[in-house]
Amino acid sequence: MTPLERYESLVDDFEAFRQACERPLPSVVRVNTIKATVDRATDALDAEGIAHEPTDWHPGVFRLPNDSPGRNWPHAHGWIHGQEEVSNLPARVLDPQPGERVWDTCAAPGSKTTQLAALMDDRGLLVGNDNNLGRLSALRHNAERLGVTNLVVTNQDARNFSLKPLGENAADDRGVDAFDRVLVDAPCSCEGTIRKNPDAFDTWSLDHVHSVAGVQKGILRRAIQATRPGGTVVYSTCTFAPEENEAVLDHVLDEEDCRLVDFETPLDGVPGVTEWQDEAYDPSVEKALRIYPHHNDTGGFFCAKLEVGA
Ligand SMILES: C[S@@+](CC[C@H](N)C(=O)[O-])C[C@H]1O[C@@H](n2cnc3c(N)ncnc32)[C@H](O)[C@@H]1O
């Protein structure tokens, strides 16, 4: 059985799903509103002769049918950034506001961090953390090109995240003065990236799924602990495995003071699954969103929104 066949009983239209997984992924960019307007970015693409098609859900996110996102002047200027369509979703669901304190737990190479900065109008405090120092250099490079100035970069294991030096008035004993909003775009088995990386399943194993699920639980628990009462945490992965999605949510609902909440989405998808193999999950995991590649001609994705207890 291939990893995809594991999901035959989960997916709404398995044949459409399988065929979509075999097609290459469309090339997509988002306009960086810190440096450009949609009109300025599209004028610049026109001037370069780069065809672009708006997505039907957001004027600042469009497809480049004939080009890759990275090799053109609008990109070099930081007016656009290559970012998969579904990858635009979690920052929008988190909905950070200018002036807030926001933590991106797993930030590198920074597509969502820089999108969070743009949604915050480059104001407030944005902490972009990743445990991989090498990947953080890509984050810094992207932040610089895109003109982000409200970003502090940290290099920690998010499961034990601490801001001790700032912690005199800290809300918890590890020095974190609570964040308003936290994004957990978690490390995962990346099954949903199969259209971009046809080799994505070469290293797939159930052991890896289970071990990365342990890391995801630890990161999401720390994210919830570091968020102020009433604050928001968004959990996302680019994988289909319920062990890394609904099972992680089920675990934190048991262990931490939080609840899943509904959210609006401009992209089609289906609710989270409440049962998988011999496991039954908290019924509220239905509030999460599963996006399969055939739903919107994108990669696969999972997204959930949590409110931290008051
Ligand atoms: C899905 S990628 C993040 C992509 C990023 N959010 C973006 O949009 O560009 C997951 C990231 O988690 C990082 N990571 C893995 N384990 C971690 C941990 N324990 N603490 C913090 N970051 C971790 C990896 O280095 C990787 O960069």
PDBQT file of the ligand as one rigid body, heavy atoms in Angstrom, charges set to zero:
ROOT
HETATM    1  C1  LIG A 401       6.652  23.512   7.719  1.00  0.00    +0.000 C 
HETATM    2  S1  LIG A 401       8.220  24.181   8.062  1.00  0.00    +0.000 S 
HETATM    3  C2  LIG A 401       7.845  25.869   8.379  1.00  0.00    +0.000 C 
HETATM    4  C3  LIG A 401       7.596  26.684   7.138  1.00  0.00    +0.000 C 
HETATM    5  C4  LIG A 401       7.414  28.160   7.450  1.00  0.00    +0.000 C 
HETATM    6  N1  LIG A 401       6.341  28.381   8.406  1.00  0.00    +0.000 N 
HETATM    7  C5  LIG A 401       7.132  28.972   6.202  1.00  0.00    +0.000 C 
HETATM    8  O1  LIG A 401       5.977  29.270   5.920  1.00  0.00    +0.000 OA
HETATM    9  O2  LIG A 401       8.087  29.326   5.496  1.00  0.00    +0.000 OA
HETATM   10  C6  LIG A 401       8.533  23.586   9.667  1.00  0.00    +0.000 C 
HETATM   11  C7  LIG A 401       9.728  24.200  10.348  1.00  0.00    +0.000 C 
HETATM   12  O3  LIG A 401       9.780  23.710  11.694  1.00  0.00    +0.000 OA
HETATM   13  C8  LIG A 401      11.113  23.699  12.106  1.00  0.00    +0.000 C 
HETATM   14  N2  LIG A 401      11.181  22.853  13.322  1.00  0.00    +0.000 N 
HETATM   15  C9  LIG A 401      11.235  21.505  13.425  1.00  0.00    +0.000 A 
HETATM   16  N3  LIG A 401      11.226  21.130  14.717  1.00  0.00    +0.000 NA
HETATM   17  C10 LIG A 401      11.172  22.275  15.450  1.00  0.00    +0.000 A 
HETATM   18  C11 LIG A 401      11.157  22.565  16.851  1.00  0.00    +0.000 A 
HETATM   19  N4  LIG A 401      11.178  21.566  17.745  1.00  0.00    +0.000 N 
HETATM   20  N5  LIG A 401      11.126  23.851  17.251  1.00  0.00    +0.000 NA
HETATM   21  C12 LIG A 401      11.101  24.865  16.341  1.00  0.00    +0.000 A 
HETATM   22  N6  LIG A 401      11.124  24.659  15.006  1.00  0.00    +0.000 NA
HETATM   23  C13 LIG A 401      11.147  23.380  14.572  1.00  0.00    +0.000 A 
HETATM   24  C14 LIG A 401      11.858  23.168  10.884  1.00  0.00    +0.000 C 
HETATM   25  O4  LIG A 401      13.205  23.549  10.935  1.00  0.00    +0.000 OA
HETATM   26  C15 LIG A 401      11.085  23.854   9.749  1.00  0.00    +0.000 C 
HETATM   27  O5  LIG A 401      11.737  25.032   9.353  1.00  0.00    +0.000 OA
ENDROOT
TORSDOF 0
